[in-house]
């Protein structure tokens, strides 16, 4: 979704007040987020939380073995 808006990780991270490496970890499902950060992400992407989990939304990699 972020990329569809033409937004870089650096730009998105700045909007969220987090570092670019932290955003990368969130996008790669290497880091859990808080509801507060989820709400900030949705505001930045102009979407609802459920949109992030719908087919065609953000694709989360499989986390087998965890």
HTML snippet that shows the backbone in 3Dmol.js (N, CA, C, O; Angstrom):
<script src="https://3Dmol.org/build/3Dmol-min.js"></script>
<div id="view" style="width:600px;height:400px;position:relative"></div>
<script>
const pdb = `
ATOM      1  N   UNK A   1       0.822  -1.187   0.000  1.00  0.00           N
ATOM      2  CA  UNK A   1       0.000   0.000   0.000  1.00  0.00           C
ATOM      3  C   UNK A   1       0.870   1.256   0.000  1.00  0.00           C
ATOM      4  O   UNK A   1       0.595   2.211  -0.727  1.00  0.00           O
ATOM      5  N   UNK A   2       1.913   1.247   0.813  1.00  0.00           N
ATOM      6  CA  UNK A   2       2.816   2.400   0.879  1.00  0.00           C
ATOM      7  C   UNK A   2       3.434   2.646  -0.490  1.00  0.00           C
ATOM      8  O   UNK A   2       3.486   3.780  -0.968  1.00  0.00           O
ATOM      9  N   UNK A   3       3.900   1.573  -1.112  1.00  0.00           N
ATOM     10  CA  UNK A   3       4.538   1.711  -2.414  1.00  0.00           C
ATOM     11  C   UNK A   3       3.540   2.167  -3.473  1.00  0.00           C
ATOM     12  O   UNK A   3       3.893   2.925  -4.376  1.00  0.00           O
ATOM     13  N   UNK A   4       2.296   1.709  -3.365  1.00  0.00           N
ATOM     14  CA  UNK A   4       1.254   2.126  -4.297  1.00  0.00           C
ATOM     15  C   UNK A   4       0.986   3.622  -4.238  1.00  0.00           C
ATOM     16  O   UNK A   4       0.517   4.218  -5.209  1.00  0.00           O
ATOM     17  N   UNK A   5       1.286   4.224  -3.092  1.00  0.00           N
ATOM     18  CA  UNK A   5       1.139   5.675  -2.935  1.00  0.00           C
ATOM     19  C   UNK A   5       2.410   6.419  -3.338  1.00  0.00           C
ATOM     20  O   UNK A   5       2.483   7.643  -3.239  1.00  0.00           O
ATOM     21  N   UNK A   6       3.416   5.658  -3.798  1.00  0.00           N
ATOM     22  CA  UNK A   6       4.671   6.277  -4.207  1.00  0.00           C
ATOM     23  C   UNK A   6       5.496   6.784  -3.040  1.00  0.00           C
ATOM     24  O   UNK A   6       6.288   7.714  -3.190  1.00  0.00           O
ATOM     25  N   UNK A   7       5.311   6.173  -1.874  1.00  0.00           N
ATOM     26  CA  UNK A   7       5.991   6.621  -0.659  1.00  0.00           C
ATOM     27  C   UNK A   7       7.156   5.681  -0.332  1.00  0.00           C
ATOM     28  O   UNK A   7       6.992   4.461  -0.328  1.00  0.00           O
ATOM     29  N   UNK A   8       8.312   6.247  -0.063  1.00  0.00           N
ATOM     30  CA  UNK A   8       9.458   5.433   0.332  1.00  0.00           C
ATOM     31  C   UNK A   8       9.343   5.050   1.806  1.00  0.00           C
ATOM     32  O   UNK A   8       8.562   5.635   2.556  1.00  0.00           O
ATOM     33  N   UNK A   9      10.134   4.061   2.202  1.00  0.00           N
ATOM     34  CA  UNK A   9      10.168   3.696   3.620  1.00  0.00           C
ATOM     35  C   UNK A   9      10.623   4.885   4.456  1.00  0.00           C
ATOM     36  O   UNK A   9      10.091   5.116   5.542  1.00  0.00           O
ATOM     37  N   UNK A  10      11.579   5.625   3.975  1.00  0.00           N
ATOM     38  CA  UNK A  10      12.079   6.779   4.722  1.00  0.00           C
ATOM     39  C   UNK A  10      10.969   7.808   4.940  1.00  0.00           C
ATOM     40  O   UNK A  10      10.809   8.329   6.044  1.00  0.00           O
ATOM     41  N   UNK A  11      10.200   8.101   3.880  1.00  0.00           N
ATOM     42  CA  UNK A  11       9.095   9.063   3.994  1.00  0.00           C
ATOM     43  C   UNK A  11       8.023   8.566   4.967  1.00  0.00           C
ATOM     44  O   UNK A  11       7.531   9.326   5.801  1.00  0.00           O
ATOM     45  N   UNK A  12       7.671   7.293   4.849  1.00  0.00           N
ATOM     46  CA  UNK A  12       6.646   6.723   5.728  1.00  0.00           C
ATOM     47  C   UNK A  12       7.121   6.727   7.174  1.00  0.00           C
ATOM     48  O   UNK A  12       6.365   7.090   8.076  1.00  0.00           O
ATOM     49  N   UNK A  13       8.359   6.329   7.397  1.00  0.00           N
ATOM     50  CA  UNK A  13       8.907   6.304   8.752  1.00  0.00           C
ATOM     51  C   UNK A  13       8.894   7.700   9.367  1.00  0.00           C
ATOM     52  O   UNK A  13       8.586   7.860  10.548  1.00  0.00           O
ATOM     53  N   UNK A  14       9.226   8.701   8.569  1.00  0.00           N
ATOM     54  CA  UNK A  14       9.214  10.078   9.073  1.00  0.00           C
ATOM     55  C   UNK A  14       7.805  10.486   9.493  1.00  0.00           C
ATOM     56  O   UNK A  14       7.629  11.124  10.531  1.00  0.00           O
ATOM     57  N   UNK A  15       6.805  10.125   8.697  1.00  0.00           N
ATOM     58  CA  UNK A  15       5.410  10.437   9.047  1.00  0.00           C
ATOM     59  C   UNK A  15       4.994   9.763  10.349  1.00  0.00           C
ATOM     60  O   UNK A  15       4.207  10.310  11.122  1.00  0.00           O
ATOM     61  N   UNK A  16       5.536   8.562  10.581  1.00  0.00           N
ATOM     62  CA  UNK A  16       5.168   7.795  11.770  1.00  0.00           C
ATOM     63  C   UNK A  16       6.007   8.148  12.991  1.00  0.00           C
ATOM     64  O   UNK A  16       5.650   7.797  14.115  1.00  0.00           O
ATOM     65  N   UNK A  17       7.118   8.838  12.773  1.00  0.00           N
ATOM     66  CA  UNK A  17       8.000   9.164  13.890  1.00  0.00           C
ATOM     67  C   UNK A  17       8.816   7.975  14.358  1.00  0.00           C
ATOM     68  O   UNK A  17       9.162   7.867  15.535  1.00  0.00           O
ATOM     69  N   UNK A  18       9.125   7.068  13.410  1.00  0.00           N
ATOM     70  CA  UNK A  18       9.963   5.908  13.720  1.00  0.00           C
ATOM     71  C   UNK A  18      11.116   5.881  12.725  1.00  0.00           C
ATOM     72  O   UNK A  18      11.112   6.624  11.743  1.00  0.00           O
ATOM     73  N   UNK A  19      12.093   5.036  12.977  1.00  0.00           N
ATOM     74  CA  UNK A  19      13.231   4.950  12.062  1.00  0.00           C
ATOM     75  C   UNK A  19      12.877   4.088  10.847  1.00  0.00           C
ATOM     76  O   UNK A  19      11.969   3.258  10.906  1.00  0.00           O
ATOM     77  N   UNK A  20      13.598   4.294   9.761  1.00  0.00           N
ATOM     78  CA  UNK A  20      13.378   3.492   8.552  1.00  0.00           C
ATOM     79  C   UNK A  20      13.651   2.016   8.826  1.00  0.00           C
ATOM     80  O   UNK A  20      12.877   1.173   8.373  1.00  0.00           O
ATOM     81  N   UNK A  21      14.733   1.659   9.559  1.00  0.00           N
ATOM     82  CA  UNK A  21      14.933   0.236   9.855  1.00  0.00           C
ATOM     83  C   UNK A  21      13.781  -0.380  10.660  1.00  0.00           C
ATOM     84  O   UNK A  21      13.441  -1.546  10.462  1.00  0.00           O
ATOM     85  N   UNK A  22      13.187   0.392  11.558  1.00  0.00           N
ATOM     86  CA  UNK A  22      12.043  -0.117  12.323  1.00  0.00           C
ATOM     87  C   UNK A  22      10.864  -0.369  11.397  1.00  0.00           C
ATOM     88  O   UNK A  22      10.190  -1.391  11.522  1.00  0.00           O
ATOM     89  N   UNK A  23      10.604   0.545  10.470  1.00  0.00           N
ATOM     90  CA  UNK A  23       9.520   0.346   9.510  1.00  0.00           C
ATOM     91  C   UNK A  23       9.788  -0.891   8.661  1.00  0.00           C
ATOM     92  O   UNK A  23       8.873  -1.674   8.404  1.00  0.00           O
ATOM     93  N   UNK A  24      11.017  -1.075   8.228  1.00  0.00           N
ATOM     94  CA  UNK A  24      11.359  -2.263   7.434  1.00  0.00           C
ATOM     95  C   UNK A  24      11.063  -3.536   8.223  1.00  0.00           C
ATOM     96  O   UNK A  24      10.538  -4.501   7.669  1.00  0.00           O
ATOM     97  N   UNK A  25      11.397  -3.543   9.504  1.00  0.00           N
ATOM     98  CA  UNK A  25      11.121  -4.713  10.347  1.00  0.00           C
ATOM     99  C   UNK A  25       9.620  -4.939  10.495  1.00  0.00           C
ATOM    100  O   UNK A  25       9.168  -6.085  10.494  1.00  0.00           O
ATOM    101  N   UNK A  26       8.845  -3.869  10.623  1.00  0.00           N
ATOM    102  CA  UNK A  26       7.385  -4.000  10.691  1.00  0.00           C
ATOM    103  C   UNK A  26       6.831  -4.580   9.391  1.00  0.00           C
ATOM    104  O   UNK A  26       5.997  -5.485   9.414  1.00  0.00           O
ATOM    105  N   UNK A  27       7.295  -4.060   8.266  1.00  0.00           N
ATOM    106  CA  UNK A  27       6.806  -4.528   6.966  1.00  0.00           C
ATOM    107  C   UNK A  27       7.174  -5.979   6.702  1.00  0.00           C
ATOM    108  O   UNK A  27       6.445  -6.689   6.009  1.00  0.00           O
ATOM    109  N   UNK A  28       8.290  -6.421   7.243  1.00  0.00           N
ATOM    110  CA  UNK A  28       8.739  -7.797   7.042  1.00  0.00           C
ATOM    111  C   UNK A  28       8.245  -8.747   8.123  1.00  0.00           C
ATOM    112  O   UNK A  28       8.646  -9.911   8.159  1.00  0.00           O
ATOM    113  N   UNK A  29       7.379  -8.259   9.000  1.00  0.00           N
ATOM    114  CA  UNK A  29       6.812  -9.049  10.108  1.00  0.00           C
ATOM    115  C   UNK A  29       7.896  -9.574  11.044  1.00  0.00           C
ATOM    116  O   UNK A  29       7.744 -10.638  11.644  1.00  0.00           O
ATOM    117  N   UNK A  30       8.984  -8.828  11.166  1.00  0.00           N
ATOM    118  CA  UNK A  30      10.048  -9.170  12.105  1.00  0.00           C
ATOM    119  C   UNK A  30       9.863  -8.445  13.428  1.00  0.00           C
ATOM    120  O   UNK A  30      10.640  -8.644  14.362  1.00  0.00           O
ATOM    121  N   UNK A  31       8.843  -7.609  13.512  1.00  0.00           N
ATOM    122  CA  UNK A  31       8.585  -6.808  14.703  1.00  0.00           C
ATOM    123  C   UNK A  31       7.080  -6.630  14.837  1.00  0.00           C
ATOM    124  O   UNK A  31       6.398  -6.302  13.867  1.00  0.00           O
ATOM    125  N   UNK A  32       6.572  -6.847  16.031  1.00  0.00           N
ATOM    126  CA  UNK A  32       5.151  -6.605  16.289  1.00  0.00           C
ATOM    127  C   UNK A  32       4.930  -5.109  16.479  1.00  0.00           C
ATOM    128  O   UNK A  32       5.849  -4.376  16.848  1.00  0.00           O
ATOM    129  N   UNK A  33       3.715  -4.670  16.227  1.00  0.00           N
ATOM    130  CA  UNK A  33       3.385  -3.260  16.377  1.00  0.00           C
ATOM    131  C   UNK A  33       2.364  -3.069  17.494  1.00  0.00           C
ATOM    132  O   UNK A  33       1.772  -4.029  17.988  1.00  0.00           O
ATOM    133  N   UNK A  34       2.177  -1.843  17.868  1.00  0.00           N
ATOM    134  CA  UNK A  34       1.157  -1.503  18.865  1.00  0.00           C
ATOM    135  C   UNK A  34      -0.081  -0.997  18.129  1.00  0.00           C
ATOM    136  O   UNK A  34      -0.021  -0.670  16.944  1.00  0.00           O
ATOM    137  N   UNK A  35      -1.188  -0.938  18.837  1.00  0.00           N
ATOM    138  CA  UNK A  35      -2.401  -0.379  18.235  1.00  0.00           C
ATOM    139  C   UNK A  35      -2.197   1.085  17.863  1.00  0.00           C
ATOM    140  O   UNK A  35      -2.730   1.554  16.857  1.00  0.00           O
ATOM    141  N   UNK A  36      -1.428   1.802  18.672  1.00  0.00           N
ATOM    142  CA  UNK A  36      -1.152   3.211  18.386  1.00  0.00           C
ATOM    143  C   UNK A  36      -0.414   3.352  17.053  1.00  0.00           C
ATOM    144  O   UNK A  36      -0.775   4.187  16.224  1.00  0.00           O
ATOM    145  N   UNK A  37       0.620   2.532  16.851  1.00  0.00           N
ATOM    146  CA  UNK A  37       1.377   2.593  15.599  1.00  0.00           C
ATOM    147  C   UNK A  37       0.512   2.139  14.433  1.00  0.00           C
ATOM    148  O   UNK A  37       0.591   2.712  13.346  1.00  0.00           O
ATOM    149  N   UNK A  38      -0.313   1.116  14.644  1.00  0.00           N
ATOM    150  CA  UNK A  38      -1.220   0.660  13.594  1.00  0.00           C
ATOM    151  C   UNK A  38      -2.156   1.792  13.175  1.00  0.00           C
ATOM    152  O   UNK A  38      -2.396   1.991  11.984  1.00  0.00           O
ATOM    153  N   UNK A  39      -2.679   2.524  14.137  1.00  0.00           N
ATOM    154  CA  UNK A  39      -3.551   3.664  13.828  1.00  0.00           C
ATOM    155  C   UNK A  39      -2.787   4.732  13.046  1.00  0.00           C
ATOM    156  O   UNK A  39      -3.335   5.322  12.115  1.00  0.00           O
ATOM    157  N   UNK A  40      -1.536   4.985  13.410  1.00  0.00           N
ATOM    158  CA  UNK A  40      -0.724   5.974  12.693  1.00  0.00           C
ATOM    159  C   UNK A  40      -0.473   5.521  11.257  1.00  0.00           C
ATOM    160  O   UNK A  40      -0.519   6.329  10.329  1.00  0.00           O
ATOM    161  N   UNK A  41      -0.208   4.233  11.079  1.00  0.00           N
ATOM    162  CA  UNK A  41       0.016   3.687   9.737  1.00  0.00           C
ATOM    163  C   UNK A  41      -1.236   3.889   8.890  1.00  0.00           C
ATOM    164  O   UNK A  41      -1.153   4.315   7.738  1.00  0.00           O
ATOM    165  N   UNK A  42      -2.385   3.583   9.463  1.00  0.00           N
ATOM    166  CA  UNK A  42      -3.645   3.738   8.724  1.00  0.00           C
ATOM    167  C   UNK A  42      -3.906   5.194   8.353  1.00  0.00           C
ATOM    168  O   UNK A  42      -4.378   5.478   7.253  1.00  0.00           O
ATOM    169  N   UNK A  43      -3.607   6.103   9.249  1.00  0.00           N
ATOM    170  CA  UNK A  43      -3.773   7.532   8.922  1.00  0.00           C
ATOM    171  C   UNK A  43      -2.850   7.920   7.769  1.00  0.00           C
ATOM    172  O   UNK A  43      -3.264   8.629   6.852  1.00  0.00           O
ATOM    173  N   UNK A  44      -1.604   7.458   7.816  1.00  0.00           N
ATOM    174  CA  UNK A  44      -0.638   7.806   6.771  1.00  0.00           C
ATOM    175  C   UNK A  44      -1.029   7.214   5.421  1.00  0.00           C
ATOM    176  O   UNK A  44      -0.778   7.820   4.379  1.00  0.00           O
ATOM    177  N   UNK A  45      -1.645   6.027   5.437  1.00  0.00           N
ATOM    178  CA  UNK A  45      -2.026   5.351   4.196  1.00  0.00           C
ATOM    179  C   UNK A  45      -3.474   5.629   3.794  1.00  0.00           C
ATOM    180  O   UNK A  45      -3.933   5.167   2.749  1.00  0.00           O
ATOM    181  N   UNK A  46      -4.195   6.389   4.631  1.00  0.00           N
ATOM    182  CA  UNK A  46      -5.603   6.708   4.364  1.00  0.00           C
ATOM    183  C   UNK A  46      -6.422   5.432   4.184  1.00  0.00           C
ATOM    184  O   UNK A  46      -7.147   5.274   3.202  1.00  0.00           O
ATOM    185  N   UNK A  47      -6.290   4.526   5.153  1.00  0.00           N
ATOM    186  CA  UNK A  47      -7.027   3.265   5.093  1.00  0.00           C
ATOM    187  C   UNK A  47      -7.536   2.890   6.478  1.00  0.00           C
ATOM    188  O   UNK A  47      -7.233   3.554   7.469  1.00  0.00           O
ATOM    189  N   UNK A  48      -8.309   1.822   6.527  1.00  0.00           N
ATOM    190  CA  UNK A  48      -8.797   1.276   7.790  1.00  0.00           C
ATOM    191  C   UNK A  48      -7.892   0.120   8.198  1.00  0.00           C
ATOM    192  O   UNK A  48      -7.267  -0.489   7.329  1.00  0.00           O
ATOM    193  N   UNK A  49      -7.797  -0.206   9.483  1.00  0.00           N
ATOM    194  CA  UNK A  49      -6.943  -1.321   9.905  1.00  0.00           C
ATOM    195  C   UNK A  49      -7.239  -2.615   9.154  1.00  0.00           C
ATOM    196  O   UNK A  49      -6.314  -3.336   8.781  1.00  0.00           O
ATOM    197  N   UNK A  50      -8.511  -2.919   8.928  1.00  0.00           N
ATOM    198  CA  UNK A  50      -8.865  -4.146   8.215  1.00  0.00           C
ATOM    199  C   UNK A  50      -8.319  -4.204   6.800  1.00  0.00           C
ATOM    200  O   UNK A  50      -8.076  -5.289   6.272  1.00  0.00           O
ATOM    201  N   UNK A  51      -8.123  -3.041   6.181  1.00  0.00           N
ATOM    202  CA  UNK A  51      -7.580  -3.001   4.821  1.00  0.00           C
ATOM    203  C   UNK A  51      -6.181  -3.601   4.757  1.00  0.00           C
ATOM    204  O   UNK A  51      -5.779  -4.137   3.724  1.00  0.00           O
ATOM    205  N   UNK A  52      -5.447  -3.513   5.845  1.00  0.00           N
ATOM    206  CA  UNK A  52      -4.079  -4.023   5.861  1.00  0.00           C
ATOM    207  C   UNK A  52      -4.035  -5.548   5.867  1.00  0.00           C
ATOM    208  O   UNK A  52      -2.997  -6.147   5.585  1.00  0.00           O
ATOM    209  N   UNK A  53      -5.171  -6.174   6.189  1.00  0.00           N
ATOM    210  CA  UNK A  53      -5.205  -7.625   6.319  1.00  0.00           C
ATOM    211  C   UNK A  53      -6.064  -8.302   5.258  1.00  0.00           C
ATOM    212  O   UNK A  53      -6.256  -9.517   5.302  1.00  0.00           O
ATOM    213  N   UNK A  54      -6.580  -7.535   4.308  1.00  0.00           N
ATOM    214  CA  UNK A  54      -7.399  -8.080   3.235  1.00  0.00           C
ATOM    215  C   UNK A  54      -6.510  -8.557   2.097  1.00  0.00           C
ATOM    216  O   UNK A  54      -5.407  -8.045   1.905  1.00  0.00           O
ATOM    217  N   UNK A  55      -7.005  -9.562   1.326  1.00  0.00           N
ATOM    218  CA  UNK A  55      -6.257  -9.965   0.135  1.00  0.00           C
ATOM    219  C   UNK A  55      -6.027  -8.741  -0.754  1.00  0.00           C
ATOM    220  O   UNK A  55      -6.933  -7.939  -0.980  1.00  0.00           O
ATOM    221  N   UNK A  56      -4.822  -8.620  -1.241  1.00  0.00           N
ATOM    222  CA  UNK A  56      -4.478  -7.469  -2.061  1.00  0.00           C
ATOM    223  C   UNK A  56      -3.976  -6.297  -1.242  1.00  0.00           C
ATOM    224  O   UNK A  56      -3.479  -5.315  -1.794  1.00  0.00           O
ATOM    225  N   UNK A  57      -4.106  -6.396   0.085  1.00  0.00           N
ATOM    226  CA  UNK A  57      -3.567  -5.369   0.972  1.00  0.00           C
ATOM    227  C   UNK A  57      -2.104  -5.686   1.222  1.00  0.00           C
ATOM    228  O   UNK A  57      -1.405  -6.157   0.325  1.00  0.00           O
ATOM    229  N   UNK A  58      -1.648  -5.435   2.409  1.00  0.00           N
ATOM    230  CA  UNK A  58      -0.266  -5.725   2.759  1.00  0.00           C
ATOM    231  C   UNK A  58      -0.090  -7.228   2.831  1.00  0.00           C
ATOM    232  O   UNK A  58      -0.835  -7.903   3.541  1.00  0.00           O
ATOM    233  N   UNK A  59       0.870  -7.755   2.118  1.00  0.00           N
ATOM    234  CA  UNK A  59       1.141  -9.182   2.145  1.00  0.00           C
ATOM    235  C   UNK A  59       2.184  -9.465   3.219  1.00  0.00           C
ATOM    236  O   UNK A  59       3.296  -8.940   3.181  1.00  0.00           O
ATOM    237  N   UNK A  60       1.805 -10.297   4.169  1.00  0.00           N
ATOM    238  CA  UNK A  60       2.707 -10.639   5.256  1.00  0.00           C
ATOM    239  C   UNK A  60       3.350 -11.986   4.948  1.00  0.00           C
ATOM    240  O   UNK A  60       2.654 -12.925   4.563  1.00  0.00           O
ATOM    241  N   UNK A  61       4.659 -12.095   5.109  1.00  0.00           N
ATOM    242  CA  UNK A  61       5.319 -13.373   4.841  1.00  0.00           C
ATOM    243  C   UNK A  61       4.919 -14.410   5.882  1.00  0.00           C
ATOM    244  O   UNK A  61       4.551 -14.082   7.011  1.00  0.00           O
ATOM    245  N   UNK A  62       5.001 -15.650   5.473  1.00  0.00           N
ATOM    246  CA  UNK A  62       4.732 -16.754   6.393  1.00  0.00           C
ATOM    247  C   UNK A  62       5.812 -16.780   7.458  1.00  0.00           C
ATOM    248  O   UNK A  62       6.990 -16.597   7.152  1.00  0.00           O
ATOM    249  N   UNK A  63       5.425 -17.005   8.707  1.00  0.00           N
ATOM    250  CA  UNK A  63       6.386 -17.032   9.814  1.00  0.00           C
ATOM    251  C   UNK A  63       6.450 -18.442  10.388  1.00  0.00           C
ATOM    252  O   UNK A  63       6.257 -18.627  11.590  1.00  0.00           O
ATOM    253  N   UNK A  64       6.715 -19.429   9.557  1.00  0.00           N
ATOM    254  CA  UNK A  64       6.783 -20.815  10.010  1.00  0.00           C
ATOM    255  C   UNK A  64       7.925 -21.007  10.982  1.00  0.00           C
ATOM    256  O   UNK A  64       8.972 -20.368  10.881  1.00  0.00           O
ATOM    257  N   UNK A  65       7.700 -21.891  11.911  1.00  0.00           N
ATOM    258  CA  UNK A  65       8.752 -22.222  12.859  1.00  0.00           C
ATOM    259  C   UNK A  65       8.857 -21.270  14.022  1.00  0.00           C
ATOM    260  O   UNK A  65       9.788 -21.380  14.820  1.00  0.00           O
ATOM    261  N   UNK A  66       7.939 -20.343  14.143  1.00  0.00           N
ATOM    262  CA  UNK A  66       7.974 -19.404  15.274  1.00  0.00           C
ATOM    263  C   UNK A  66       6.905 -19.738  16.257  1.00  0.00           C
ATOM    264  O   UNK A  66       6.772 -19.062  17.278  1.00  0.00           O
TER     265      UNK A  66
END
`;
const viewer = $3Dmol.createViewer("view");
viewer.addModel(pdb, "pdb");
viewer.setStyle({}, {cartoon: {color: "spectrum"}});
viewer.zoomTo();
viewer.render();
</script>
